[in-house]
Amino acid sequence: MSKGVRAKSKRDENRRASSNDDRMERRNIANFVLNSIGECAYEWDIEADNLQWSEGAEQLLCLNSVDQVATSRKFNALMLPTAESSRSDAIFSSREVDEGRGVAYCLQYALSADALDTSSDIWIEDTGRWYAGSDGLPNRAHGVVRLINERRTLDEKLNNLSRHDPLTGLFNRAHLNVCLDEVFEELSHTGEPACFLVVGLEHFDLINSVYGYEAGDAVISEVAKRMQENLRDRDIIGRFSGAKIGMILPECDGRGLLVAGYRILNLLRENVVTTDKGPIAVSVSIGGVLMPQHARDSKQVFMAAHQALKESRRARDASIVAYQPDPQEELEKQRSAHMAEKIISALKNRRIHLAWQPVVDAKTGEIVFHEALIRLESTEGEPLVAGEFVDVAQRLGLIRLVDHHALDLALETLCAAPTAVFSLNVSFETACDPEWLSKLAQFVMNRSDIAERLIIEVTESYAADSLDEAQQFINSVRDLGCRVALDDFGAGYTSFRNLKTLAFDIIKVDGQFVENLESSNENQKFIKALVDLASLFDAQTVVEWVEDDITTDLLCEWGVDYLQGFKFGRPKRELPWPTVDCGEGDEVARVADSTTG
């Protein structure tokens, strides 16, 4: 061999040695980094079932020897028997196809402390990629395992907090709801009855105020503890709300409901609760509902049990009441639900309009203004007057939408009919809504002639119950240039002070005082007094429900300013004023969008 050849061979040998040294250095660095962050790497020859681990695997996984994890079979033997999935399961159950870049997987499991050199189980997150062989099946895999005991502990703590009440340790209401859903699912298969009880602590506010909140917390905790210690294996208990505890009793009929209730009553009556503030006697009331006979979902359960608890608290001679549905109440609920559907449908399809009833001068009989009455049309074209749907709309929170739509229609009418003068009713809920007032204000700013032709009516109950809010609303409306009327005067509890505080331009006397006016001495005196009272505050008066000449003559004699009723005209949908094409409909829509969007 020549010197040149020997020299080249020596250089190649040195280069290979240097390259090996570089690889070893990089591997040492990689091992150091992995060990420093609590991880180690592995390579798995799936076909041969051979696992190769990076340095430090013994210490990280608390092994006596790395031979304990030399194969997948051995590694899986270290896992907790309750583990839901192994690395093998994750890879071989994958539906993805390796297209040359491998398929990612990630799973969590625990290695059993009994199989390791440690006092507690080790939770691991296993992340890697598997690669297919020529047959498309998994052939090899590599990845990284990391310890996640701290994260697992935190996750368990957060999960526990999401399901449990921190004071009593019982399930919270949200998880009670989940448990009820599971019970209903089971009942649909077994047909067995079950019960739900709500146990309410009595006079709990008094306990807090007299003994302090810490004593109150101690009472709740002790009651929860006593109840929990006396449950059957399948019973479920949770904190229903502040001073109420809920219980789910599977395989329990109506008789069992009462038996369980009285057992709880006796249990809690036996001994007082000892607190730092002294002993406190516990008194409870219980309401229960039978499932699925009287409730078929968790919402119905909570409502029925709460209703039974209220009845239990009203009954002086009993402390436990089982819910019994009231046919009339159920019928009323069905009617309300049906009416709610009609209201929503009418709003969605613009089947709400205004009807116009004249208000006349009591002396001349000439029309002074009209009242705009909201009307709703069903899908069959049947008109519904306000009295048929307003109460339902208020109870279900739909009245605000109705009132906003009515205001849009009123503004369109004022623009299209330059001679129109009318009043528009506003509900209590809408009078508290700044968006409604803002919509009116923005429109009046652009059309100054509109305000003087619009009268806003508020009910007497609103004026009486919310004096400060009513005063602010009335002053705001009058500042815009509109007049304000008090509707249904005499039906509520408006005092002299309220009338003095609230600057009404018009007072409308409730029509119930007009019935049998000729023969009713009481109604005559009452109307005279109401008219005199209104005059003290420089307010004009309107009396509603006028239907005959005798009533008209009497009211005119007593000094009533305006009259309204079927004698002078029924509400009609047709506009009583001439209209012009002023193109203001788009302006109303623009203002509506600007205030609600």
C-alpha positions as CSV (number, residue, x, y, z in Angstrom):
1,M,0.0,0.0,0.0
2,S,1.4,3.4,-0.9
3,K,2.0,6.2,1.5
4,G,-0.8,8.2,-0.1
5,V,-3.3,5.4,0.3
6,R,-2.4,4.8,3.9
7,A,-2.7,8.5,4.6
8,K,-6.2,8.7,3.1
9,S,-7.3,5.6,5.0
10,K,-6.1,7.2,8.2
11,R,-7.9,10.4,7.5
12,D,-11.2,8.5,6.8
13,E,-10.7,6.6,10.1
14,N,-10.2,9.8,12.0
15,R,-13.3,11.4,10.3
16,R,-15.4,8.4,11.2
17,A,-14.2,8.5,14.8
18,S,-14.9,12.3,15.0
19,S,-18.4,11.7,13.5
20,N,-19.1,9.0,16.1
21,D,-17.9,11.3,18.8
22,D,-20.3,14.0,17.5
23,R,-23.2,11.6,17.5
24,M,-22.4,10.5,21.1
25,E,-22.1,14.1,22.2
26,R,-25.5,15.0,20.6
27,R,-27.0,11.9,22.2
28,N,-25.6,12.8,25.6
29,I,-27.0,16.4,25.2
30,A,-30.4,15.0,24.2
31,N,-30.4,12.6,27.2
32,F,-29.4,15.4,29.5
33,V,-32.2,17.7,28.2
34,L,-34.8,14.9,28.4
35,N,-33.8,13.9,32.0
36,S,-33.8,17.6,33.1
37,I,-37.4,18.1,32.1
38,G,-38.6,14.7,33.4
39,E,-38.8,12.8,30.1
40,C,-37.2,9.9,28.3
41,A,-37.4,8.7,24.7
42,Y,-38.0,5.2,23.3
43,E,-37.8,3.3,20.1
44,W,-40.1,0.3,19.5
45,D,-39.5,-2.4,17.0
46,I,-43.1,-3.5,16.9
47,E,-42.6,-6.7,14.9
48,A,-39.8,-8.0,17.2
49,D,-41.4,-6.3,20.2
50,N,-38.1,-4.7,21.3
51,L,-38.1,-1.5,23.3
52,Q,-35.0,0.7,23.4
53,W,-34.9,3.5,26.0
54,S,-32.8,6.6,26.4
55,E,-30.5,6.9,29.4
56,G,-32.2,7.8,32.6
57,A,-35.3,5.7,32.0
58,E,-34.7,3.6,35.2
59,Q,-34.6,6.7,37.4
60,L,-37.5,8.4,35.7
61,L,-39.8,5.4,35.8
62,C,-38.6,4.1,39.2
63,L,-37.4,0.8,37.7
64,N,-35.0,-1.7,39.2
65,S,-33.7,-2.4,35.7
66,V,-34.4,-1.2,32.2
67,D,-35.1,-4.8,31.5
68,Q,-38.5,-4.4,33.1
69,V,-39.5,-2.4,30.1
70,A,-37.5,-4.1,27.4
71,T,-40.6,-5.2,25.5
72,S,-44.1,-3.8,25.1
73,R,-45.5,-6.9,26.8
74,K,-43.4,-6.2,29.9
75,F,-44.2,-2.5,29.9
76,N,-47.9,-3.2,29.7
77,A,-47.6,-5.5,32.7
78,L,-46.6,-2.5,34.8
79,M,-49.7,-0.5,34.0
80,L,-52.7,-0.2,36.4
81,P,-55.3,-2.8,35.6
82,T,-57.9,0.0,35.3
83,A,-56.0,1.7,32.5
84,E,-58.3,2.5,29.7
85,S,-55.7,2.2,26.9
86,S,-52.1,1.2,26.3
87,R,-49.7,2.3,23.7
88,S,-50.4,-0.9,21.7
89,D,-54.1,-0.1,21.9
90,A,-53.6,3.4,20.7
91,I,-51.5,2.4,17.7
92,F,-53.4,-0.7,16.5
93,S,-56.8,1.0,17.0
94,S,-55.8,4.0,14.9
95,R,-57.9,4.4,11.7
96,E,-55.3,6.7,10.1
97,V,-53.0,5.6,7.4
98,D,-49.3,6.1,7.3
99,E,-48.5,8.0,4.1
100,G,-44.7,8.1,4.8
101,R,-44.7,10.6,7.6
102,G,-45.9,8.4,10.3
103,V,-49.1,8.7,12.4
104,A,-49.1,10.7,15.7
105,Y,-50.6,9.3,18.9
106,C,-50.9,10.7,22.4
107,L,-52.3,9.0,25.5
108,Q,-52.2,9.0,29.3
109,Y,-51.9,6.1,31.7
110,A,-50.5,5.1,35.1
111,L,-47.8,2.6,36.1
112,S,-48.7,0.7,39.2
113,A,-46.7,1.5,42.4
114,D,-46.9,-2.2,43.3
115,A,-44.8,-3.1,40.2
116,L,-42.3,-0.2,40.7
117,D,-39.8,1.0,43.2
118,T,-42.1,3.8,44.5
119,S,-44.8,4.4,47.0
120,S,-47.4,5.8,44.6
121,D,-48.6,5.2,41.1
122,I,-46.8,7.1,38.3
123,W,-48.9,9.0,35.7
124,I,-47.4,9.3,32.3
125,E,-48.2,11.1,29.1
126,D,-47.0,9.1,26.1
127,T,-46.5,11.0,22.8
128,G,-45.1,9.6,19.6
129,R,-45.5,8.5,16.0
130,W,-45.8,5.0,14.5
131,Y,-44.7,4.0,11.0
132,A,-46.1,1.3,8.8
133,G,-44.3,-1.6,7.1
134,S,-44.6,-2.7,3.6
135,D,-48.0,-4.3,4.5
136,G,-49.4,-1.0,5.7
137,L,-49.6,-2.2,9.3
138,P,-47.7,-0.6,12.2
139,N,-44.1,-1.7,12.1
140,R,-42.1,0.6,14.4
141,A,-42.7,3.6,16.7
142,H,-40.8,6.1,18.6
143,G,-41.8,8.7,21.2
144,V,-41.3,10.4,24.5
145,V,-42.8,9.7,27.9
146,R,-43.1,12.3,30.6
147,L,-44.2,12.3,34.2
148,I,-47.5,14.2,34.8
149,N,-48.3,13.4,38.4
150,E,-48.5,17.1,39.4
151,R,-50.6,18.0,36.4
152,R,-52.8,15.0,37.0
153,T,-53.3,16.0,40.7
154,L,-54.2,19.5,39.6
155,D,-56.6,18.2,37.0
156,E,-58.3,15.9,39.6
157,K,-58.6,18.9,42.0
158,L,-60.2,21.1,39.3
159,N,-62.5,18.2,38.3
160,N,-63.4,17.7,41.9
161,L,-64.2,21.4,42.3
162,S,-66.3,21.4,39.2
163,R,-68.4,18.6,40.6
164,H,-68.5,19.3,44.3
165,D,-69.6,22.0,46.7
166,P,-66.4,23.3,48.5
167,L,-68.2,23.8,51.9
168,T,-70.0,20.5,52.3
169,G,-68.1,18.3,50.0
170,L,-71.3,17.1,48.4
171,F,-72.0,17.2,44.7
172,N,-73.0,20.7,43.4
173,R,-76.2,21.4,41.7
174,A,-74.7,21.2,38.2
175,H,-73.5,17.6,38.9
176,L,-76.8,16.8,40.5
177,N,-78.3,17.7,37.1
178,V,-75.9,15.3,35.4
179,C,-76.8,12.5,37.8
180,L,-80.5,13.1,37.2
181,D,-80.0,12.8,33.5
182,E,-78.3,9.5,34.1
183,V,-81.1,8.3,36.4
184,F,-83.7,9.2,33.8
185,E,-81.8,7.3,31.2
186,E,-81.8,4.2,33.5
187,L,-85.5,4.6,34.3
188,S,-86.3,4.5,30.6
189,H,-84.9,1.0,30.5
190,T,-85.9,-0.4,33.9
191,G,-89.3,1.2,34.4
192,E,-88.5,1.5,38.1
193,P,-89.6,4.6,40.0
194,A,-87.2,7.0,41.7
195,C,-87.6,10.1,43.9
196,F,-85.9,13.4,44.3
197,L,-86.0,15.3,47.7
198,V,-85.1,18.8,48.6
199,V,-84.3,19.4,52.2
200,G,-84.5,23.1,53.2
201,L,-83.1,24.4,56.4
202,E,-85.6,26.7,58.2
203,H,-84.8,30.2,59.6
204,F,-81.3,30.0,58.1
205,D,-81.1,33.8,57.6
206,L,-81.8,34.2,61.3
207,I,-79.0,31.7,62.1
208,N,-76.6,33.8,60.0
209,S,-77.6,37.1,61.5
210,V,-77.7,35.9,65.2
211,Y,-74.8,33.5,65.2
212,G,-72.7,34.6,62.2
213,Y,-72.0,33.1,58.8
214,E,-69.3,30.7,60.2
215,A,-71.9,29.2,62.4
216,G,-74.3,29.0,59.5
217,D,-71.7,27.2,57.4
218,A,-71.1,24.8,60.3
219,V,-74.8,24.0,60.5
220,I,-75.0,23.2,56.7
221,S,-71.8,21.1,56.9
222,E,-73.1,19.1,59.8
223,V,-76.6,18.5,58.2
224,A,-74.9,17.4,55.0
225,K,-72.6,15.0,57.0
226,R,-75.5,13.4,58.9
227,M,-77.5,12.9,55.8
228,Q,-74.6,11.5,53.8
229,E,-73.8,9.0,56.6
230,N,-77.3,7.6,56.3
231,L,-77.6,7.1,52.6
232,R,-78.1,3.8,50.8
233,D,-75.4,2.7,48.5
234,R,-77.2,4.0,45.3
235,D,-78.5,7.2,46.8
236,I,-77.0,10.5,45.5
237,I,-76.8,13.7,47.6
238,G,-75.8,17.2,46.6
239,R,-76.1,20.8,47.6
240,F,-79.2,22.1,45.8
241,S,-78.7,25.8,46.7
242,G,-77.6,27.9,49.6
243,A,-79.6,26.3,52.5
244,K,-81.1,23.4,50.5
245,I,-79.8,19.9,50.0
246,G,-81.0,17.6,47.2
247,M,-81.2,13.8,47.2
248,I,-81.8,11.3,44.4
249,L,-83.3,8.1,45.6
250,P,-83.3,5.3,43.0
251,E,-85.8,2.4,43.3
252,C,-88.1,4.5,45.5
253,D,-91.8,4.9,45.1
254,G,-94.3,7.3,46.7
255,R,-94.4,5.5,50.0
256,G,-90.6,5.2,50.0
257,L,-90.5,9.0,49.4
258,L,-92.4,9.7,52.6
259,V,-90.5,7.1,54.6
260,A,-87.2,8.6,53.5
261,G,-88.4,12.1,54.3
262,Y,-89.5,11.3,57.8
263,R,-86.3,9.4,58.5
264,I,-84.4,12.5,57.6
265,L,-86.6,14.7,59.8
266,N,-86.0,12.4,62.8
267,L,-82.3,12.2,62.1
268,L,-81.9,16.0,62.1
269,R,-84.2,16.6,65.0
270,E,-82.4,14.2,67.4
271,N,-79.4,16.3,68.2
272,V,-78.5,20.0,68.0
273,V,-75.5,21.1,66.0
274,T,-72.6,22.2,68.1
275,T,-70.8,25.3,66.8
276,D,-68.2,27.7,68.2
277,K,-71.1,30.1,68.9
278,G,-73.0,27.4,70.9
279,P,-75.5,24.7,70.2
280,I,-78.0,25.4,67.4
281,A,-81.3,23.4,66.9
282,V,-82.0,22.4,63.3
283,S,-85.4,22.6,61.7
284,V,-86.0,21.5,58.1
285,S,-88.8,21.2,55.6
286,I,-88.8,18.7,52.8
287,G,-90.3,18.6,49.4
288,G,-90.2,15.6,47.1
289,V,-91.2,14.5,43.6
290,L,-91.8,11.1,42.1
291,M,-89.9,10.3,38.9
292,P,-90.8,9.8,36.1
293,Q,-94.5,9.9,37.1
294,H,-94.5,13.6,37.9
295,A,-91.3,14.8,36.3
296,R,-89.6,13.6,33.1
297,D,-86.4,15.6,33.0
298,S,-84.1,17.4,35.5
299,K,-85.7,20.8,34.9
300,Q,-89.2,19.5,35.8
301,V,-87.7,17.7,38.8
302,F,-86.2,20.9,40.2
303,M,-89.3,22.9,39.6
304,A,-91.7,20.3,41.1
305,A,-89.5,19.6,44.2
306,H,-89.1,23.3,44.8
307,Q,-92.9,23.8,44.6
308,A,-93.4,20.9,47.1
309,L,-90.9,22.5,49.4
310,K,-92.8,25.7,49.4
311,E,-96.0,23.9,50.2
312,S,-94.2,22.1,53.0
313,R,-93.1,25.4,54.5
314,R,-96.7,26.7,54.4
315,A,-98.1,23.6,56.1
316,R,-97.9,24.0,59.9
317,D,-98.8,20.5,60.7
318,A,-96.4,18.8,58.3
319,S,-92.8,19.1,57.3
320,I,-92.7,16.9,54.2
321,V,-94.8,17.2,51.1
322,A,-94.8,15.1,48.0
323,Y,-95.5,17.0,44.8
324,Q,-98.9,16.5,43.2
325,P,-99.6,18.1,39.9
326,D,-102.5,20.6,39.7
327,P,-104.5,20.0,36.6
328,Q,-105.5,23.6,36.4
329,E,-102.0,24.8,36.8
330,E,-100.7,22.3,34.2
331,L,-103.4,23.5,31.8
332,E,-102.4,27.1,32.4
333,K,-98.7,26.2,31.7
334,Q,-99.8,24.6,28.4
335,R,-101.8,27.7,27.4
336,S,-98.9,29.9,28.3
337,A,-96.5,27.8,26.2
338,H,-98.9,27.9,23.3
339,M,-99.4,31.6,23.6
340,A,-95.6,32.1,23.8
341,E,-95.3,30.2,20.4
342,K,-97.9,32.6,18.9
343,I,-96.0,35.7,20.2
344,I,-92.7,34.5,18.9
345,S,-94.1,33.5,15.5
346,A,-95.9,36.9,15.2
347,L,-92.7,38.8,16.0
348,K,-90.7,36.7,13.6
349,N,-93.2,37.0,10.7
350,R,-94.3,40.6,11.4
351,R,-97.8,39.7,12.3
352,I,-98.1,42.4,14.9
353,H,-100.0,45.7,14.2
354,L,-101.7,48.6,15.9
355,A,-105.4,49.3,16.2
356,W,-106.7,52.8,16.8
357,Q,-109.5,53.7,19.2
358,P,-110.7,57.3,19.4
359,V,-110.6,59.5,22.5
360,V,-113.2,62.3,22.3
361,D,-113.8,65.7,24.0
362,A,-116.4,65.1,26.7
363,K,-118.3,68.3,25.8
364,T,-118.2,68.4,22.0
365,G,-117.7,64.7,21.1
366,E,-114.9,65.6,18.7
367,I,-111.9,63.2,18.4
368,V,-108.9,64.7,20.3
369,F,-106.5,61.8,19.9
370,H,-106.5,58.0,19.5
371,E,-105.0,55.2,21.6
372,A,-102.7,52.8,19.8
373,L,-103.6,49.3,20.9
374,I,-101.3,46.4,20.1
375,R,-102.8,43.5,18.2
376,L,-101.3,40.2,17.4
377,E,-102.4,37.8,14.6
378,S,-102.1,34.1,14.8
379,T,-101.1,31.9,11.9
380,E,-104.8,31.4,11.2
381,G,-105.3,35.2,10.9
382,E,-107.1,35.3,14.2
383,P,-106.5,38.7,15.9
384,L,-105.5,38.7,19.6
385,V,-106.0,41.7,21.8
386,A,-103.4,42.8,24.3
387,G,-105.3,41.3,27.3
388,E,-104.9,37.8,25.8
389,F,-101.1,37.8,25.4
390,V,-99.5,40.7,27.3
391,D,-99.5,38.9,30.7
392,V,-97.8,35.9,29.1
393,A,-95.3,38.1,27.3
394,Q,-94.4,39.8,30.6
395,R,-94.0,36.5,32.5
396,L,-91.8,35.0,29.8
397,G,-89.7,38.1,29.1
398,L,-91.1,38.7,25.6
399,I,-92.8,42.0,26.3
400,R,-89.7,44.1,25.6
401,L,-89.6,42.7,22.0
402,V,-93.3,43.4,21.6
403,D,-92.9,47.0,22.9
404,H,-90.0,47.7,20.6
405,H,-92.0,46.5,17.6
406,A,-94.9,48.6,18.7
407,L,-92.7,51.7,18.9
408,D,-91.4,51.1,15.4
409,L,-94.9,50.9,14.1
410,A,-95.9,54.0,16.0
411,L,-92.9,56.0,14.6
412,E,-93.7,54.8,11.1
413,T,-97.3,56.0,11.5
414,L,-96.3,59.4,12.9
415,C,-94.1,59.9,9.8
416,A,-96.6,58.7,7.3
417,A,-99.6,60.6,8.9
418,P,-98.6,64.2,9.6
419,T,-101.9,64.9,11.4
420,A,-101.8,61.7,13.6
421,V,-102.0,62.2,17.4
422,F,-102.1,59.2,19.6
423,S,-101.0,57.5,22.8
424,L,-98.9,54.4,23.1
425,N,-98.7,52.0,26.1
426,V,-95.3,51.1,27.5
427,S,-94.9,48.2,29.9
428,F,-93.0,48.3,33.2
429,E,-90.1,46.2,31.8
430,T,-89.7,48.4,28.7
431,A,-89.9,51.7,30.7
432,C,-86.7,50.4,32.5
433,D,-85.0,49.6,29.1
434,P,-82.7,52.4,28.1
435,E,-82.7,51.1,24.5
436,W,-86.4,51.9,24.0
437,L,-86.0,55.4,25.2
438,S,-82.8,55.9,23.2
439,K,-84.6,54.8,20.0
440,L,-87.4,57.3,20.7
441,A,-84.9,60.1,21.5
442,Q,-82.9,59.6,18.3
443,F,-86.0,59.7,16.1
444,V,-87.4,62.8,17.8
445,M,-84.1,64.6,17.2
446,N,-84.5,64.1,13.5
447,R,-88.3,64.9,13.4
448,S,-89.2,67.6,16.0
449,D,-92.9,67.5,15.0
450,I,-93.3,63.9,16.2
451,A,-92.9,64.5,19.9
452,E,-95.9,66.8,20.3
453,R,-98.1,64.3,18.6
454,L,-97.1,61.3,20.8
455,I,-98.5,60.5,24.3
456,I,-96.7,57.8,26.3
457,E,-98.9,55.8,28.7
458,V,-97.5,54.1,31.8
459,T,-99.6,51.9,34.2
460,E,-100.5,53.0,37.7
461,S,-98.8,49.9,39.2
462,Y,-95.5,50.9,37.6
463,A,-95.8,54.5,39.0
464,A,-96.7,53.2,42.5
465,D,-94.1,50.4,42.7
466,S,-91.1,52.1,41.2
467,L,-91.4,55.8,42.0
468,D,-87.8,56.8,41.4
469,E,-87.5,54.9,38.1
470,A,-90.9,56.2,37.0
471,Q,-90.0,59.8,37.8
472,Q,-86.8,59.5,35.8
473,F,-88.6,57.9,32.8
474,I,-91.4,60.4,32.8
475,N,-89.1,63.3,33.0
476,S,-87.0,62.0,30.2
477,V,-90.1,61.5,28.0
478,R,-91.4,65.0,28.7
479,D,-88.0,66.5,28.1
480,L,-88.3,65.0,24.5
481,G,-91.5,67.0,24.1
482,C,-93.9,64.1,24.5
483,R,-96.9,64.0,26.9
484,V,-97.2,61.3,29.5
485,A,-100.5,59.7,30.6
486,L,-101.2,57.6,33.8
487,D,-103.2,54.6,32.7
488,D,-105.7,52.6,34.8
489,F,-105.8,55.2,37.6
490,G,-107.7,53.9,40.6
491,A,-106.8,50.2,39.9
492,G,-103.5,50.4,41.9
493,Y,-102.1,52.3,44.8
494,T,-101.0,55.7,43.5
495,S,-100.8,58.1,46.4
496,F,-101.2,61.9,46.5
497,R,-97.5,62.2,47.0
498,N,-96.9,60.1,43.8
499,L,-99.2,62.2,41.7
500,K,-97.4,65.3,43.0
501,T,-94.0,63.8,42.2
502,L,-94.8,62.4,38.8
503,A,-95.8,65.2,36.4
504,F,-98.5,63.5,34.4
505,D,-100.3,65.4,31.6
506,I,-103.2,63.1,31.4
507,I,-104.8,60.7,33.9
508,K,-106.9,57.8,32.6
509,V,-109.5,56.6,35.1
510,D,-109.8,52.8,35.1
511,G,-112.9,51.6,33.3
512,Q,-114.0,49.3,36.1
513,F,-115.5,52.3,37.9
514,V,-117.8,53.0,34.9
515,E,-119.6,49.7,35.2
516,N,-123.2,50.2,36.5
517,L,-122.3,53.9,37.0
518,E,-126.0,55.0,37.0
519,S,-126.9,52.7,39.9
520,S,-123.7,52.5,41.8
521,N,-123.4,55.3,44.4
522,E,-119.9,54.1,45.4
523,N,-118.6,54.2,41.8
524,Q,-120.1,57.7,41.4
525,K,-118.4,59.0,44.5
526,F,-115.2,57.4,43.5
527,I,-115.0,58.8,40.0
528,K,-115.9,62.3,41.3
529,A,-113.1,62.1,43.8
530,L,-110.6,60.8,41.2
531,V,-111.6,63.6,38.8
532,D,-111.2,66.3,41.6
533,L,-107.9,64.7,42.6
534,A,-106.6,64.9,39.0
535,S,-107.6,68.6,38.7
536,L,-105.5,69.4,41.7
537,F,-102.4,68.5,39.7
538,D,-103.5,70.3,36.5
539,A,-103.9,67.0,34.7
540,Q,-106.5,66.3,32.1
541,T,-108.8,63.3,32.7
542,V,-109.9,60.4,30.4
543,V,-112.5,57.9,31.5
544,E,-112.5,54.5,29.7
545,W,-115.2,51.9,28.9
546,V,-117.9,54.5,28.1
547,E,-120.7,52.8,26.2
548,D,-124.0,54.7,26.7
549,D,-125.5,58.2,26.8
550,I,-126.3,58.2,30.5
551,T,-122.7,57.5,31.5
552,T,-121.5,60.1,29.0
553,D,-123.9,62.8,30.5
554,L,-122.8,62.0,34.1
555,L,-119.1,62.1,33.3
556,C,-119.5,65.3,31.4
557,E,-121.4,66.9,34.3
558,W,-118.6,65.9,36.7
559,G,-116.0,67.7,34.7
560,V,-114.2,64.8,32.9
561,D,-112.2,66.1,30.0
562,Y,-112.1,63.2,27.6
563,L,-114.1,60.0,27.0
564,Q,-113.1,56.6,25.5
565,G,-115.2,53.6,24.8
566,F,-117.3,51.7,22.3
567,K,-119.9,54.5,22.2
568,F,-117.3,56.6,20.4
569,G,-115.7,53.9,18.3
570,R,-114.2,50.4,18.5
571,P,-110.5,49.8,17.8
572,K,-109.8,49.6,14.1
573,R,-106.7,48.7,12.1
574,E,-107.3,51.2,9.3
575,L,-105.5,54.5,9.9
576,P,-107.9,57.3,10.8
577,W,-105.7,59.9,9.2
578,P,-104.6,60.7,5.7
579,T,-101.0,59.5,4.8
580,V,-98.2,60.8,2.7
581,D,-95.3,59.0,1.1
582,C,-92.5,60.4,3.1
583,G,-90.1,57.4,2.9
584,E,-89.6,57.4,6.6
585,G,-89.9,53.6,7.0
586,D,-86.3,53.2,6.3
587,E,-85.4,55.9,8.8
588,V,-87.3,54.0,11.5
589,A,-85.4,50.8,10.7
590,R,-82.1,52.7,10.7
591,V,-82.8,54.1,14.1
592,A,-83.9,50.7,15.4
593,D,-80.7,49.1,14.2
594,S,-78.5,51.8,15.7
595,T,-80.1,51.4,19.1
596,T,-80.2,47.6,19.3
597,G,-77.1,46.7,17.4
